[in-house]
């Protein structure tokens, strides 16, 4: 490629942006990512269903990693899962997969070790679904932030 063509190439800005990363690699994160597993047995969870929805749904609070509450709500044959003390107001409270579904009994917490403590930043939960006789499952990753949680 002629030198003049290289200077006017639409790839030039991308190459210039990538150059510092190639010459000066960023250090790897010092916090290692690990997995912690907890059981989600709805029979062992506390039923906190409000009276006005008991005819068509349920809400349970289950124990999670390091004392974090896991809120599991069911309505219209779909499960909604959210986390922590503000779980009822999180984005995840209104997110689920579109098919009629249930959830698996093992909840994976993705954690980083910070200051000797495991801090969760995401969960992975299997949703099982059934549509027109077709069955399957989907892994749902939920991002955990300080004041909110949402599906990725």
JORAMO-V57510 format. One line per field, one symbol per residue. phi: phi as a letter, one per 30 degrees, with the letter a starting at -180 (. if undefined). psi: psi as a letter, one per 20 degrees, with the letter a starting at -180 (. if undefined). burial: # if it has 9 or more other ideal C-beta (glycine too) atoms within 8 Angstrom, else .. Layout:
phi=???
psi=???
burial=???
This chain:
phi=.ddddddcdddeedddddeddddbddddddddcbcbcbdccddccddbddedcddbaabbccdbdhiddccccbahhbcbbbbidcedcdedeccadddeabbdccccccbcdbiicdcdbabbbdccbbbhiccabbdcccdccecabadc
psi=pqhhhghjqiighgghhhghhhhnqqqqpioqprqqpqqnohhjrpokpqhijhhjaqpqpqpapkjpqopoqppkkqppprqahkhijrhhhjprqhqprrqrjpppppqqookiqooqirqppppproplipqaqppppppprgjrqqq.
burial=.....#.....#........#............#.#.#.#....#...#...##..######.##..#######...#######..#..#.##...#...#.##.########....#.#.#########.........#####...###..
